[in-house]
Amino acid sequence: MYFMPYITQSFIDDLPNQIDIVDLISKRLSLKKTGSDYRAPCPFHGGKNRNFAVNAHKQFYHCFKCGESGGAISFVQKFDHLDFVEAIETIASEFGLKIEYDSNSKPVDPRLERYRVLSQKVSDFYIQQLKQSPAKEKAVSYAKNRGISGEIAQRFELGFAPPSNKDLLLNFEKNEQDTNDLKSLGLLKTGQYGDYDFFRDRLMFPIHNTKGKVIAFGGRAFDNKAKAKYLNSSESPIFSKSRELYGLHHARKYSSTMDYVLVVEGYMDVVALHQAGFTKVVATLGTATTPEHLKILARTTNTIVFCFDGDSAGRAAAWKALQVALPVIKAGLVIKFLFLPEGEDPDTLVKKESTKAFEARIEKAHTLSNFLFDHVKAEVDFDTMEGKTLFLEKVSVLINQINYEIYQQQLINGVAQVIGQSVDQVQTVFKQQAEQLIVSSPVVDDEPLEEQIPDFSNFSDDYQEIVAPQENSTAKALMSRMISLLLNYPSIAYDNDTVEVRVGVLKKIDKKFEVLLDLVHCAEMAEDTSQEELLKLFKNKTGVYKRLQQLCALVPYLSENEARNEFLDALLKVERQQKKAQSLLIKDEKEYAKNLQSRRGKKS
């Protein structure tokens, strides 16, 4: 783990004395001198009246309509959608001030800045290839066919990875440090025949952090039938998929307000929507939405709108996002869900309809409560008493996860209306469900196991288990956790040659590890194996397939490195348990043989 240095309190305290808040705000708003103040329409609540006042003497701003007020740091935080440290760094940069860091804090890892500088050089290389490579025409044609202008391509710094497997390598091979760093960043790989470029023959999308620094890359194949349409850089010290959102930097930079943020599924959706004039849009980086994503978005806007395809896969992804969102909901945060017509994506739809029609879709997106109730209703026979009972049980488990008490109570009131019972009756059921959940959670080593992880003891469909009467449930939970980690991060098996061997040994001892072993076999076949490809293995095995779909929800969400470490740790624990069980079995067999021999001796 790497630590950023603390900014000294003296620098923070003295910062307002070194700048002029009028100069700072005038770079962002058109201020007009009115008496002793400077006035403008308020950027926070909108409107045309000049209710927003900036006082140069007090170095303070205040809106007489909505009440927003504060100093320079507060303004930049709210207007630029930055956290506290980012705001200070932005102000210091604009006024040419050198930030004073606390010398007692732990220093920045020297690799981090080196990696960022190198990532920008790689981005420049891909941009150059888009202009000069002999093979560039397919990339240029693809962008033109998708309606991407030169201005938007430049805004996102789109590039091209040539089809040769050593173009990037040859460009940096003279610098040994760069070559080693490119391997650390996952941009160069080492195979049977030496080093080679990870990205080949793809349209390249640099991934920026909130400060606009390039930290990773995504690549889009030109052939829609390609095994992996999108590839991402592997995780590194400067890049974590679960904490970054593609397009967030651009959304903040090119949007006058952030009254909502639209979360779409792919890089190209973000770029295409910018082309159509929609700038408040981001995408996750090949992963499901995580709590970290939601926390970042909640600091950026008060309304998050998830945009998914209207097919079953899109609704399943939306349902996962809803489940992740429940514990994160807080006062003032609104979460909505926009489902597109089947076969459409944001790019095609905005071209087919119009900008206004797409805006109307965003405004009319389903509220979280509507989607929650409709989804659970569809899972039960709601016209029967039994169905309503099951509905109540299912929604109570979900709504109990909400920490924002006022919203939780509103949902409970909504449930009472939907099923036609009193709020007190529903409240009683919710309380019972919460208590039952606490009581039923198993405990191992003083830590509760993940309650939502099912064990595999009831699997059918050719995966019959041999279960010992005294089998330890901890091994089942660990095995289920390993499957969940592998489904979300297939590279765990690809990057470690020993995983298949070790899981194979476990399967020989206990047949219940057969599912895990089959997943490992599939995951190790290619570096870019997707979750969908893993699940396809069991499409015709209904019981297994249903369980695996449940295990796709990874809680808590982890970075790729964290997931790999947890997987290997769980594997080691299971191996130790099996070894201990084997030792006890051998000891019991020896004891039994000894007793048998003793009895036979007495008989003779």
C-alpha positions in Angstrom: 0.0 0.0 0.0 1.3 3.5 -0.9 0.7 6.7 1.1 0.2 10.1 -0.2 1.8 12.9 1.9 -0.4 15.1 4.0 -0.6 18.8 3.1 0.5 20.9 6.1 -2.2 22.6 8.0 -0.3 25.9 7.8 -0.4 25.8 4.0 -4.2 25.1 4.1 -4.8 27.9 6.6 -2.7 30.4 4.6 -4.0 29.5 1.1 -6.9 32.0 1.2 -4.3 34.8 1.9 -2.3 33.8 -1.2 -5.1 33.9 -3.7 -8.0 36.1 -4.7 -11.3 34.3 -4.6 -12.7 36.7 -7.3 -10.0 35.7 -9.7 -10.5 32.0 -8.9 -14.3 32.1 -9.4 -14.2 34.5 -12.4 -12.3 31.7 -14.3 -15.5 29.6 -13.9 -18.3 32.2 -13.8 -19.0 35.5 -15.5 -18.9 37.9 -12.6 -20.3 41.4 -12.7 -19.3 44.1 -10.2 -22.4 45.2 -8.2 -21.6 47.6 -5.4 -19.0 46.1 -3.1 -19.7 42.5 -4.4 -19.4 40.6 -7.6 -22.6 38.9 -8.8 -23.5 36.0 -11.1 -26.4 33.5 -11.5 -25.8 30.7 -8.9 -24.0 27.7 -10.4 -25.4 25.4 -7.8 -29.2 25.9 -8.0 -29.4 27.4 -11.5 -31.7 30.2 -12.5 -31.0 33.5 -14.3 -31.1 35.9 -11.4 -27.8 37.1 -10.0 -28.3 35.7 -6.5 -24.7 34.5 -6.2 -22.4 37.1 -4.5 -18.6 37.0 -4.1 -17.1 39.3 -1.5 -13.4 40.2 -2.3 -12.8 41.7 1.1 -14.0 38.7 3.1 -12.9 36.2 0.4 -16.2 34.6 0.7 -19.1 33.6 -1.6 -22.8 33.3 -0.8 -26.1 32.6 -2.7 -29.0 34.5 -1.3 -31.5 32.0 -2.9 -30.2 28.5 -2.1 -27.8 29.4 0.8 -24.7 27.8 -0.6 -21.7 29.6 0.9 -18.0 29.2 1.8 -14.4 30.0 0.8 -12.2 29.3 -2.1 -11.5 25.6 -1.3 -15.2 24.9 -0.7 -16.2 26.5 -4.0 -13.7 24.5 -6.1 -14.8 21.3 -4.3 -18.4 21.9 -5.2 -18.0 23.5 -8.7 -15.2 21.2 -10.0 -16.6 18.1 -8.1 -13.3 17.4 -6.4 -12.4 16.1 -2.9 -10.6 18.3 -0.4 -7.0 17.5 -1.4 -7.8 17.7 -5.2 -9.4 21.1 -4.7 -6.2 22.4 -2.9 -4.0 21.0 -5.6 -6.1 22.6 -8.3 -6.1 26.0 -6.7 -2.3 25.8 -6.1 -1.7 24.9 -9.7 -3.9 27.8 -11.0 -2.0 30.3 -8.9 1.4 28.9 -9.3 1.8 28.0 -5.6 4.1 25.2 -4.3 2.2 22.9 -1.9 3.9 22.3 1.4 3.7 18.7 2.5 4.2 17.3 6.0 7.8 15.9 6.2 6.7 13.5 8.9 4.2 11.7 6.6 5.2 8.7 4.7 6.8 9.5 1.3 5.1 8.8 -2.1 6.3 5.6 -3.7 8.7 6.9 -6.4 7.3 4.4 -8.9 3.8 6.0 -9.0 4.8 9.2 -10.8 7.1 7.2 -13.1 4.2 5.0 -14.1 2.0 7.9 -14.8 4.6 9.7 -16.9 5.2 6.4 -18.8 1.4 5.8 -19.3 1.1 9.3 -20.9 4.1 8.4 -23.3 2.3 5.2 -24.2 -0.9 7.2 -24.9 1.1 9.5 -27.1 2.5 6.5 -29.0 -1.0 5.1 -29.7 -2.2 8.5 -30.8 0.8 8.7 -33.2 0.0 5.3 -34.6 -3.6 6.4 -35.3 -2.1 9.1 -37.5 0.9 7.3 -39.1 0.6 3.5 -38.9 0.3 1.8 -42.3 -2.5 -0.3 -40.7 -4.4 2.8 -39.4 -7.3 2.7 -41.9 -9.3 0.1 -40.1 -9.2 2.3 -36.9 -10.0 5.5 -38.8 -12.9 3.8 -40.6 -14.3 2.3 -37.4 -14.3 5.7 -35.7 -15.9 7.4 -38.7 -18.6 4.7 -39.0 -19.4 5.2 -35.4 -19.8 8.9 -36.1 -16.9 10.1 -34.0 -15.4 13.4 -35.1 -11.8 14.4 -34.9 -12.6 16.8 -32.0 -14.1 14.1 -29.9 -11.3 11.6 -30.8 -8.9 14.3 -29.6 -10.9 15.0 -26.5 -10.6 11.3 -25.4 -7.1 10.9 -26.8 -8.2 7.9 -28.9 -5.3 5.9 -30.4 -4.5 2.7 -32.3 -2.5 -0.4 -31.3 -1.0 -1.8 -34.5 -1.5 -5.5 -35.4 2.2 -6.4 -34.9 3.0 -7.9 -31.5 6.1 -5.8 -30.9 5.4 -2.2 -32.0 5.1 -0.8 -28.4 8.1 -3.0 -27.3 10.4 -1.7 -30.0 9.4 1.9 -29.3 10.6 1.6 -25.6 13.2 -1.2 -25.8 16.2 1.1 -25.6 15.2 2.1 -22.0 15.4 -0.9 -19.7 13.5 0.9 -16.9 10.6 1.7 -19.3 10.5 -1.9 -20.5 10.3 -3.3 -16.9 7.7 -0.7 -16.0 5.6 -1.6 -19.0 5.5 -5.1 -17.8 4.5 -3.9 -14.3 1.6 -2.0 -16.0 0.6 -5.1 -18.0 1.2 -3.4 -21.3 4.0 -5.9 -22.2 3.7 -9.6 -21.5 6.3 -12.4 -21.6 5.5 -15.6 -23.4 7.2 -18.7 -24.8 9.0 -16.6 -27.5 9.8 -13.6 -25.4 8.2 -10.2 -24.7 5.2 -9.0 -26.7 2.6 -6.2 -26.8 -0.6 -6.9 -24.8 -2.8 -4.7 -27.0 -2.7 -5.5 -30.7 -5.0 -4.3 -33.6 -7.4 -2.4 -31.4 -8.8 1.1 -31.1 -7.3 2.4 -27.9 -9.0 4.3 -25.1 -6.7 5.9 -22.4 -8.2 5.7 -19.0 -7.8 8.8 -16.9 -8.0 9.4 -13.2 -10.0 12.3 -11.8 -7.0 14.6 -12.3 -6.8 13.8 -16.0 -3.7 11.6 -15.7 -3.5 8.5 -17.9 -3.4 5.4 -15.6 -4.4 2.5 -17.8 -5.9 1.6 -21.2 -8.8 -0.1 -22.8 -8.8 -1.6 -26.3 -11.7 -2.3 -28.6 -11.5 -5.0 -31.3 -12.7 -4.1 -34.8 -14.3 -7.5 -35.4 -17.5 -7.8 -33.4 -17.0 -11.6 -33.5 -13.7 -11.3 -31.6 -13.5 -13.4 -28.5 -13.1 -10.3 -26.3 -14.5 -7.1 -27.8 -12.9 -5.1 -25.0 -9.6 -5.6 -23.2 -8.4 -3.6 -20.1 -4.9 -3.1 -18.7 -4.3 -5.3 -15.7 -4.4 -3.7 -12.3 -1.3 -1.9 -11.1 -0.2 0.4 -8.3 -1.9 3.3 -10.2 -5.0 1.5 -11.5 -7.8 -0.3 -9.7 -10.9 -1.3 -11.8 -13.2 -1.2 -8.8 -12.3 2.4 -8.0 -12.1 4.1 -11.5 -14.8 5.2 -13.9 -14.1 5.8 -17.5 -15.1 9.3 -18.6 -15.4 10.8 -15.1 -12.7 13.3 -15.7 -14.3 14.3 -19.0 -17.7 14.6 -17.4 -16.5 17.0 -14.8 -14.4 19.0 -17.3 -17.0 19.4 -20.1 -20.2 19.7 -18.0 -21.4 23.0 -16.6 -23.5 21.2 -14.0 -23.6 17.7 -12.6 -27.3 17.4 -11.8 -27.1 13.8 -12.8 -24.5 11.2 -14.0 -25.5 8.5 -16.6 -23.7 5.2 -16.0 -23.4 3.2 -19.3 -21.7 -0.1 -20.1 -18.8 0.7 -22.5 -16.1 3.1 -23.5 -17.7 3.7 -26.9 -21.1 4.6 -25.3 -19.3 7.4 -23.4 -17.5 8.7 -26.4 -20.6 8.5 -28.7 -22.8 10.3 -26.1 -20.2 13.1 -25.9 -20.5 13.3 -29.7 -24.2 13.7 -29.3 -23.8 16.4 -26.6 -24.3 14.3 -23.5 -21.2 14.9 -21.3 -22.5 13.7 -17.9 -21.7 10.1 -18.6 -19.3 7.5 -17.3 -18.7 3.7 -17.7 -17.4 1.0 -15.4 -14.2 -0.7 -16.6 -15.3 -4.2 -17.5 -16.6 -4.9 -14.0 -19.9 -4.7 -12.2 -20.7 -1.5 -10.3 -18.9 -1.5 -6.9 -19.6 0.4 -3.7 -16.4 2.4 -4.4 -17.9 3.5 -7.7 -21.1 4.6 -6.1 -19.3 6.6 -3.4 -17.3 8.4 -6.0 -20.4 9.2 -8.0 -22.2 10.3 -4.9 -19.5 12.9 -4.3 -20.0 14.1 -7.9 -23.8 14.3 -8.2 -27.1 13.8 -6.4 -28.7 11.7 -9.1 -27.1 8.5 -10.5 -28.9 7.0 -13.6 -27.9 3.5 -14.5 -28.4 2.8 -18.3 -28.7 -0.9 -19.3 -30.0 -2.9 -22.3 -33.6 -3.9 -21.8 -32.9 -7.6 -22.4 -32.5 -10.2 -19.6 -28.7 -9.7 -19.3 -29.2 -5.9 -19.0 -31.9 -6.3 -16.3 -29.7 -8.8 -14.4 -26.8 -6.3 -14.5 -29.2 -3.6 -13.3 -30.4 -5.8 -10.4 -26.8 -6.4 -9.3 -26.2 -2.6 -9.4 -29.3 -2.1 -7.2 -28.2 -4.6 -4.6 -24.8 -2.9 -4.4 -26.5 0.5 -4.1 -28.7 -0.3 -1.2 -26.1 0.0 1.6 -24.6 3.1 0.0 -27.8 5.2 -0.3 -27.7 8.4 1.8 -29.7 11.6 2.3 -30.0 13.5 -0.9 -28.9 10.7 -3.3 -31.3 9.5 -5.9 -30.7 6.3 -7.9 -32.6 5.6 -11.1 -32.6 2.9 -13.8 -33.0 3.5 -17.6 -33.7 0.5 -19.7 -33.2 0.8 -23.5 -35.2 -1.0 -26.1 -33.9 -4.5 -26.9 -31.1 -4.4 -29.5 -30.3 -0.7 -28.9 -27.4 0.9 -27.1 -27.1 4.6 -26.2 -25.1 5.3 -29.4 -27.6 3.8 -31.8 -30.7 5.1 -29.9 -29.6 8.8 -29.7 -28.9 8.7 -33.5 -32.2 7.0 -34.3 -34.3 9.3 -32.1 -33.1 12.7 -31.1 -31.2 14.4 -28.3 -34.5 15.6 -26.8 -36.0 12.2 -26.9 -33.0 10.6 -25.2 -33.1 13.4 -22.5 -36.8 12.5 -21.9 -35.8 8.9 -21.4 -33.3 9.9 -18.8 -35.8 12.1 -17.0 -38.4 9.3 -17.0 -36.0 6.6 -15.8 -37.4 4.1 -13.2 -36.8 5.1 -9.6 -35.0 2.5 -7.4 -38.2 1.8 -5.5 -40.2 1.0 -8.6 -37.5 -1.2 -10.1 -37.1 -3.0 -6.8 -40.8 -3.7 -6.4 -41.4 -4.7 -10.0 -38.4 -7.0 -10.1 -39.4 -8.9 -7.0 -43.0 -9.0 -8.1 -42.0 -10.7 -11.3 -40.2 -13.5 -9.3 -43.3 -14.6 -7.4 -47.0 -15.4 -8.1 -48.2 -12.0 -6.7 -51.9 -12.7 -7.2 -51.8 -15.4 -4.5 -51.5 -15.0 -0.7 -48.4 -17.3 -0.9 -46.9 -15.1 -3.5 -47.4 -11.9 -1.5 -45.8 -13.6 1.5 -42.8 -14.5 -0.6 -42.7 -11.0 -2.0 -42.6 -9.6 1.6 -39.8 -11.9 2.6 -37.7 -11.1 -0.4 -38.0 -7.3 -0.2 -37.5 -7.3 3.6 -34.0 -8.9 3.2 -33.1 -6.2 0.6 -34.6 -3.2 2.4 -33.0 -4.2 5.7 -29.6 -3.5 4.0 -30.4 0.2 3.7 -28.6 2.4 6.3 -30.5 5.6 5.5 -33.4 5.3 7.9 -35.8 7.8 6.4 -35.6 6.2 3.0 -35.8 2.7 4.5 -39.0 3.7 6.3 -40.5 5.2 3.0 -39.8 1.8 1.3 -41.5 0.0 4.1 -44.5 2.2 3.8 -44.5 1.4 0.0 -44.4 -2.3 0.7 -47.4 -2.0 3.0 -49.3 -0.2 0.2 -48.3 -2.8 -2.4 -49.4 -5.9 -0.4 -52.4 -4.2 1.3 -51.3 -4.5 4.9 -50.7 -2.0 7.7 -47.2 -0.4 8.1 -47.0 -1.9 11.6 -47.6 -5.5 10.3 -44.9 -5.0 7.6 -42.6 -3.4 10.2 -42.9 -6.5 12.4 -41.9 -8.8 9.5 -38.9 -6.7 8.7 -37.8 -6.7 12.3 -38.2 -10.5 12.4 -36.2 -11.0 9.2 -33.4 -8.8 10.5 -33.2 -10.7 13.7 -33.3 -14.1 11.9 -30.5 -13.0 9.6 -28.3 -12.2 12.6 -29.1 -15.5 14.4 -28.6 -17.7 11.3 -25.2 -16.3 10.2 -22.6 -19.0 10.9 -19.4 -18.0 12.7 -15.9 -19.3 12.0 -12.8 -18.0 13.7 -15.0 -15.3 15.3 -15.8 -13.9 11.8 -19.2 -14.4 10.1 -19.1 -16.2 6.8 -20.7 -14.4 3.8 -24.3 -15.2 4.4 -25.2 -14.8 0.7 -22.7 -17.5 -0.4 -24.6 -20.8 -1.0 -22.8 -24.0 -0.4 -22.7 -26.6 -3.2 -23.9 -29.6 -1.2 -27.3 -29.6 -3.0 -25.9 -29.4 -6.5 -27.3 -31.8 -9.1 -26.9 -32.0 -12.9 -24.0 -34.6 -13.0 -22.2 -33.0 -10.1 -23.2 -35.3 -7.3 -21.2 -34.9 -4.2 -19.7 -37.4 -1.7 -20.4 -35.6 1.6 -19.0 -37.0 4.8 -21.4 -36.9 7.8 -19.0 -34.7 9.8 -17.9 -32.5 6.9 -16.8 -29.0 8.0 -19.0 -26.3 6.5 -16.1 -23.9 6.5 -14.6 -25.8 3.5 -17.8 -25.4 1.6 -17.9 -21.6 2.3 -14.2 -21.3 1.3 -14.8 -23.2 -1.9 -17.8 -21.1 -2.8 -15.8 -17.9 -2.1 -13.1 -19.2 -4.5 -15.7 -19.7 -7.2 -17.1 -16.2 -6.7 -13.6 -14.7 -6.9 -12.8 -16.7 -10.0 -16.0 -15.8 -11.8 -15.2 -12.1 -11.2 -11.5 -12.4 -11.9 -10.8 -15.3 -14.3 -7.2 -14.1 -14.6 -6.5 -15.7 -11.2 -6.2 -19.1 -12.9 -4.5 -17.8 -16.0 -1.7 -16.0 -14.1 -0.8 -18.9 -11.8 0.2 -22.3 -13.2 -0.1 -24.1 -9.9 -3.9 -23.4 -9.3 -5.1 -26.1 -11.7 -2.8 -28.7 -10.1 -3.8 -27.8 -6.6 -7.5 -27.8 -7.3 -7.1 -31.0 -9.2 -5.6 -32.7 -6.1 -8.6 -31.4 -4.0 -11.0 -32.8 -6.5 -9.4 -36.3 -6.3 -10.0 -36.1 -2.5 -13.5 -34.6 -2.6 -15.7 -34.6 -5.7 -17.4 -31.3 -4.8 -14.4 -29.4 -6.1 -15.3 -30.6 -9.6 -17.2 -27.4 -10.4 -14.3 -25.2 -9.3 -11.8 -27.3 -11.3 -13.9 -27.0 -14.5 -14.0 -23.2 -14.1 -10.2 -23.2 -13.6 -9.7 -25.2 -16.8 -11.8 -22.7 -18.8 -10.2 -19.6 -17.2 -6.7 -20.7 -17.9 -7.3 -21.2 -21.6 -7.0 -17.5 -22.4 -6.0 -14.3 -20.6 -9.2 -12.5 -21.6 -11.7 -15.2 -20.6 -14.9 -13.5 -19.6 -17.4 -14.3 -16.9 -20.0 -15.1 -19.5 -17.7 -17.7 -21.1 -17.2 -19.4 -17.7 -21.0 -19.5 -17.1 -21.6 -21.0 -20.6 -20.0 -24.2 -19.4 -23.0 -24.9 -17.2 -25.8 -23.5 -19.3 -27.4 -27.0 -19.7 -26.9 -27.8 -16.0 -29.8 -25.9 -14.4 -28.9 -26.4 -10.8 -25.3 -25.5 -11.1 -25.9 -22.6 -13.5 -28.4 -21.0 -11.0 -25.9 -21.3 -8.1 -23.1 -19.8 -10.2 -25.2 -16.9 -11.1 -25.7 -16.2 -7.4 -22.0 -16.4 -6.9 -21.4 -13.8 -9.6 -22.2 -11.1 -6.9 -18.9 -10.5 -5.2 -19.2 -9.0 -1.8 -17.2 -7.1 -0.6 -15.8 -5.8 -3.9 -12.0 -6.2 -4.2 -9.3 -5.1 -6.5 -7.8 -7.7 -8.8 -4.7 -8.1 -6.6 -6.8 -8.4 -3.5 -9.0 -11.0 -5.1 -6.0 -13.0 -6.2 -4.5 -12.9 -2.7 -7.8 -13.9 -1.1 -8.3 -16.8 -3.6 -4.8 -18.2 -2.9 -5.3 -17.8 0.8 -8.6 -19.6 0.7 -7.1 -22.4 -1.4 -4.3 -22.8 1.2 -6.8 -23.0 4.0 -8.8 -25.7 2.3 -5.6 -27.7 1.5 -4.7 -27.5 5.2 -8.1 -28.7 6.2 -8.0 -31.6 3.8 -4.6 -32.5 4.9 -5.7 -32.5 8.6 -8.8 -34.5 7.7 -6.6 -37.0 5.9 -4.3 -37.3 8.8 -7.2 -37.9 11.2 -8.6 -40.5 8.8 -5.2 -42.4 8.7 -5.0 -42.1 12.5 -8.5 -43.6 12.9 -7.7 -46.4 10.4 -4.5 -47.3 12.3 -6.3 -47.2 15.6 -9.1 -49.4 14.2 -6.5 -51.9 12.7 -4.7 -52.0 16.1 -7.9 -52.7 18.0 -9.0 -55.3 15.4 -5.6 -57.0 15.7 -5.9 -56.9 19.5 -9.4 -58.5 19.5 -8.2 -61.2 17.1 -5.3 -61.9 19.4 -7.6 -62.4 22.3 -9.8 -64.8 20.3 -6.9 -67.0 19.4 
